Amino acid sequence: MADAPDGQIIDIDVASEMETSFLEYAYSVIYSRALPDARDGLKPVQRRIVYSMTDMGLRPERAHVKSSRVVGEVMGKYHPHGDSAIYDALVRMAQSFSLRLPLVDGHGNFGSLDDGPAASRYTEARLATASMAMVADLSEDVVDTVPNYDNKLRQPEVLPAAFPNLLVNGASGIAVGMATNMAPHNLIEVISAARHLLDNPEAELEELMRFVPGPDLPGGGKIVGLDGVREAYATGRGKFVTRATTRIEKVTPRRQGIVVTELPYLVGPERVIEKIKDAVSAKKLQGVTAVTDLTDRHHGLRLVIEVKNGFNAEAVLERLYKVTPLEENFSMNNVALVNGQPLTLGLKEMLRVWVDHRVDVTRRRSQYRLTARKDRLHLVDGLLIAILDIDDVIHIIRSSEDSTEARDRLRTAFDLSEIQAEYILELRLRRLTKFSRVELETEKAKLLAEIAELEEILGSAAALHAVVASEMDAVAAEYGTPRRTILLADAGAVTSAATIPGSKGKSTAAPLEIEDSPCYAMLSTTGLVARTADSEPPVREGRRSSHDALRSAISTSARADIGVVTSAGRIVRLSVLDIPTLASTSEPPSLGGGSPLAELVTLERDEHPLGIVPLDSQTPLALGTAQGVVKRVKPEPAPNKDSWEVISLKDGDAVIGAAPAPDGTELVFITDQAALLHFEANEKSARPQGRTGGGVAGIKMPDGVSAVYFGVVDDPENSLVVTIAGSSSALPGTVPGSAKVTPFSEYPSKGRATGGVRAHRFLRGEDALSMAWVGVAPPRAVSGAGQEVALPEEFGRRDGSGSALSTPVMGIG
């Protein structure tokens, strides 16, 4: 019940009253606050902000002003709904990660994907250059105006919008009983589709999607699966998957990592980090050891997710997509106002509304300009008449009692209209000169040409459409940017690390942990390590690697440990998982893609690696030192330590070579004075000793002489001896010297602890061997940079001299 004006009480149906009130409220929210207009793509508060800033003169070339001043202007004149709502809308229009083409140029902290903005009193704003296209020609009666909330001012019902803002920047809002959620798009693509629709009004959706294949999100990333996109373009509703842009790379010498450079739309790095930590704590995610945010202003987003050794990085990434925001769903719900009614629009409908709006804007602007130019031509004609009889005009004005009489007499005397006569009366006399007549005649000709052009535009739909199309092209050229988001038809197949038993060759997901599959581990002459992806040998007959040379290669497995033998006489444990895998085994591997061994193991000062060996081998390991000591290490289980000694060295001595040496192989020493000794490895000549043993005499050498090479030969018939001579006074790597290649079979075997035979005759200026090598052909010499150095092709005599080299040799393998 309610009180009537005359004091009577009348009955009101509560249900009817509630229905009426709710509908009024719902309509107010839908029309006045939550939903954008399909023509300019702006909600009322956004439109009022842009219009107010235009009215305040906050153009892109002007200085920024306090955001609170803008908020106050908008709230006081047009939008009395609270300063927080206005400032929130202002902030979003300034965020480059929210809009594809920001409309406000913000100065200060306007927030990030993880943090909110500073208060309006701390930030400043002005219009962005794109906003100039939104309000272009607003003063030429191109759109209707409506009263503000108190009927004291007028505001545009819609902005001219020279680009399709609804599609370019998208929109989101929740009204009563409905909501909108539109994805941003690429300006150039949308303009191209709009032009096609302008020229072909009956174009089908497939034709338009050739220009607009999918959304283009501000932060880039990937859109996976385009069926949902097409459904949204056809019906106005659809869902698609957004993914982060990632790559797998070596983030430390020991670990692989997943590097994220672009995130899904409106997803921040802190949110991703938090979800990763939660998933690891809840045991929903395995294989992640650390997450580091290396984002900065210069390099952009860089989120590094370290993968634990032994885990497949591709499989970990697939799991991250499932349990973190690195993959998000985006539901498109294209609801916008068309003629004041909320409608769900497909791509063609949204483009059609905007194209019709631009045609109407261009037509109204042309009509306004035509009227203005006709009015000006009317005045110019009157001035030209007055100038012809300027003396009579002056006489009439001076002899009249007042302006009314002067105006009437001028109209009668020269057959002028009231407007022309009034304009002549208000004109300054200095305009009535001979030069002004020339100017007026020029202006008249220009006005006549412009009037003819405008009449042609208004009289022909084709001419009108041509103007609209040319303006579309200009906007696309000025504000368009390349596409940022990659569109994928599907997620793609994940390559399996190994065939899973029972799969029968079917496509399967990659296992989370790397399987303990056979492989080869390799050490190069320049100190790089790598491993193969399968059990194929690293070097094939008749082929060579394109970079570097192999010092040693052993057969092992992906989850095994191997040993690095060093010059200090110790073995350092190394996990094969820490060694990088070569990308391809279809060709001999190039160790240029490996990692420096010094980054994977800890070596002492002046200690360097000599080779890699398996830790579970039952074959004795042979070691040779610079002082001529030889030792075969008895096969024993490896201790549970990171490193251990395998020979007791005398002061000043160092290991120069190490390799597995079963009985029957040949142990070889070469000294710096070119003496070569080889003898058979057996129980009599070199009985295996424990790890603490100091070895036995291997080669007899005079004082001041030291061994430069020790190795093991298991195929004497196909092995070669390479010796490189130079000057002992020269710095290593500065003088090329000379090299000689000789068949190993030419050197007779001698007993252990003897002096051996001559292996190289020195030339003038040479007094020592700087390097030597014995192994299966073909030998490969490399420089300090790992590039191949040509060795002599012809075999030299056993005690002959070498051939000059072009480049110093730093390694042979």
Secondary structure as UniProt FT lines:
FT   STRAND          2..3
FT   TURN            5..6
FT   STRAND          9..10
FT   HELIX           14..29
FT   HELIX           30..34
FT   TURN            38..40
FT   HELIX           44..55
FT   TURN            56..57
FT   TURN            60..61
FT   STRAND          65..66
FT   HELIX           67..77
FT   HELIX           83..94
FT   TURN            96..98
FT   STRAND          104..107
FT   TURN            120..122
FT   STRAND          124..127
FT   HELIX           129..134
FT   TURN            136..137
FT   HELIX           138..140
FT   STRAND          145..147
FT   TURN            149..150
FT   STRAND          154..156
FT   HELIX           165..169
FT   STRAND          171..174
FT   STRAND          179..182
FT   HELIX           187..199
FT   TURN            201..202
FT   HELIX           205..209
FT   TURN            210..211
FT   TURN            218..219
FT   STRAND          222..224
FT   HELIX           227..235
FT   STRAND          237..243
FT   STRAND          245..250
FT   STRAND          256..262
FT   TURN            265..266
FT   HELIX           269..281
FT   TURN            282..283
FT   STRAND          288..293
FT   TURN            297..299
FT   STRAND          303..307
FT   TURN            309..310
FT   HELIX           313..323
FT   TURN            325..326
FT   STRAND          327..333
FT   STRAND          335..338
FT   TURN            339..340
FT   STRAND          341..344
FT   HELIX           347..388
FT   HELIX           390..399
FT   HELIX           403..414
FT   HELIX           418..426
FT   HELIX           429..431
FT   HELIX           434..459
FT   HELIX           461..479
FT   STRAND          486..488
FT   TURN            501..502
FT   TURN            504..505
FT   STRAND          518..524
FT   TURN            525..526
FT   STRAND          528..531
FT   TURN            541..542
FT   STRAND          550..557
FT   TURN            558..559
FT   STRAND          561..566
FT   TURN            567..568
FT   STRAND          570..575
FT   HELIX           576..578
FT   HELIX           591..593
FT   STRAND          595..596
FT   HELIX           597..599
FT   TURN            605..606
FT   STRAND          609..614
FT   STRAND          621..625
FT   TURN            626..627
FT   STRAND          629..633
FT   STRAND          643..645
FT   TURN            651..652
FT   STRAND          655..660
FT   TURN            663..664
FT   STRAND          666..671
FT   TURN            672..673
FT   STRAND          675..680
FT   TURN            683..685
FT   TURN            691..692
FT   STRAND          696..697
FT   TURN            703..704
FT   STRAND          707..713
FT   HELIX           716..718
FT   STRAND          719..726
FT   TURN            728..729
FT   TURN            732..734
FT   STRAND          738..743
FT   HELIX           744..746
FT   TURN            752..753
FT   STRAND          757..758
FT   TURN            764..765
FT   STRAND          768..776
FT   STRAND          781..782
FT   TURN            784..785
FT   STRAND          788..789
FT   TURN            798..799
FT   STRAND          803..804
FT   STRAND          811..812
//
